């Protein structure tokens, strides 16, 4: 009994794959052409978005700058003058003579430095303990930190004010600094950074005999430098611009910060002379801009320092 086997011809076998390949090529070419056609449109839209964002940020800053060089009468004229005519530095002179400006700058430097250092140190240490050390209740402690992060600072103002007043710390540096030394944000940020580090490097350092502190300073921190710089920059900016708590705790120029001091430029009727206020705003921004440029350079160094050399 013979068994007949039907074998398709070569053309029958080869046609469907060829058609499939041709269809794939056609689809790829059409997709590439569509992407090429959409490319200039999306690029143009991207540039438009960049220009809009720059205008939204730059125009208010430019207005603050030119207002600080205007005469008082030129600030309120209509239509608005986009360039001071004539330019004057009287607002800067009035700023430094009407209020003890340099006392406020000194207080801001002291309070910002102490608060930022405490937040950075406590944030790094607590994040290291919650990420790389093992102890009972670690998850519970982290949940408490997250819960503290969810509570706005304004909600705790009344209780903190009552406690500080009972301690007799009103109008003192410690009364301003200690309640602001919370570490919830820093702990959360640095903990996520420490958990993202390669576990092999951490284990290798432990096998080499590195203790907890040596592991932190010699291994963990060098690899986390960019995140630490970003955390430091955010902390310094926030503390430098802090207004509500120093305003409640300060009575005069002995402890008041620069943002609080600018409010004393109002006259007895509560009318603000915006020229000196804008001048004070410009001078208050300069230290932060310089610090940002410095830390940005250090951030780039930190990003390239961890590269593996072949």
Rosetta blueprint (number, residue, H / E / L):
1 X L
2 X L
3 X L
4 X L
5 X L
6 X L
7 X L
8 X L
9 X L
10 X H
11 X H
12 X H
13 X H
14 X H
15 X H
16 X H
17 X H
18 X H
19 X H
20 X H
21 X H
22 X H
23 X H
24 X H
25 X H
26 X H
27 X H
28 X H
29 X H
30 X H
31 X H
32 X H
33 X H
34 X H
35 X H
36 X H
37 X H
38 X H
39 X H
40 X H
41 X H
42 X H
43 X H
44 X H
45 X H
46 X H
47 X H
48 X H
49 X H
50 X H
51 X H
52 X H
53 X H
54 X H
55 X H
56 X H
57 X H
58 X H
59 X H
60 X H
61 X H
62 X H
63 X H
64 X H
65 X H
66 X H
67 X H
68 X L
69 X L
70 X L
71 X L
72 X H
73 X H
74 X H
75 X H
76 X L
77 X L
78 X L
79 X L
80 X L
81 X L
82 X L
83 X L
84 X L
85 X L
86 X L
87 X L
88 X L
89 X L
90 X H
91 X H
92 X H
93 X H
94 X H
95 X H
96 X H
97 X H
98 X H
99 X L
100 X L
101 X H
102 X H
103 X H
104 X H
105 X H
106 X H
107 X H
108 X H
109 X H
110 X H
111 X H
112 X H
113 X H
114 X H
115 X H
116 X H
117 X H
118 X H
119 X H
120 X H
121 X H
122 X H
123 X H
124 X H
125 X H
126 X H
127 X H
128 X H
129 X H
130 X H
131 X H
132 X H
133 X L
134 X L
135 X L
136 X L
137 X L
138 X H
139 X H
140 X H
141 X H
142 X H
143 X H
144 X H
145 X H
146 X H
147 X H
148 X H
149 X H
150 X H
151 X L
152 X L
153 X H
154 X H
155 X H
156 X H
157 X H
158 X H
159 X H
160 X H
161 X H
162 X H
163 X H
164 X H
165 X H
166 X H
167 X H
168 X L
169 X L
170 X L
171 X L
172 X L
173 X H
174 X H
175 X H
176 X H
177 X H
178 X H
179 X H
180 X H
181 X L
182 X L
183 X L
184 X H
185 X H
186 X H
187 X H
188 X H
189 X H
190 X H
191 X H
192 X H
193 X H
194 X H
195 X H
196 X L
197 X L
198 X L
199 X H
200 X H
201 X H
202 X H
203 X H
204 X H
205 X H
206 X H
207 X H
208 X L
209 X L
210 X L
211 X L
212 X H
213 X H
214 X H
215 X H
216 X H
217 X H
218 X H
219 X H
220 X H
221 X H
222 X H
223 X H
224 X L
225 X H
226 X H
227 X H
228 X H
229 X H
230 X H
231 X H
232 X H
233 X H
234 X H
235 X H
236 X H
237 X H
238 X H
239 X H
240 X H
241 X L
242 X L
243 X L
244 X H
245 X H
246 X H
247 X H
248 X H
249 X H
250 X L
251 X L
252 X L
253 X L
254 X L
255 X L
256 X L
257 X L
258 X H
259 X H
260 X H
261 X H
262 X H
263 X H
264 X H
265 X H
266 X E
267 X L
268 X L
269 X L
270 X L
271 X L
272 X E
273 X L
274 X H
275 X H
276 X H
277 X H
278 X H
279 X H
280 X H
281 X H
282 X H
283 X H
284 X H
285 X H
286 X H
287 X H
288 X H
289 X H
290 X H
291 X H
292 X H
293 X H
294 X H
295 X H
296 X H
297 X H
298 X H
299 X H
300 X H
301 X H
302 X H
303 X H
304 X H
305 X H
306 X L
307 X L
308 X L
309 X L
310 X L
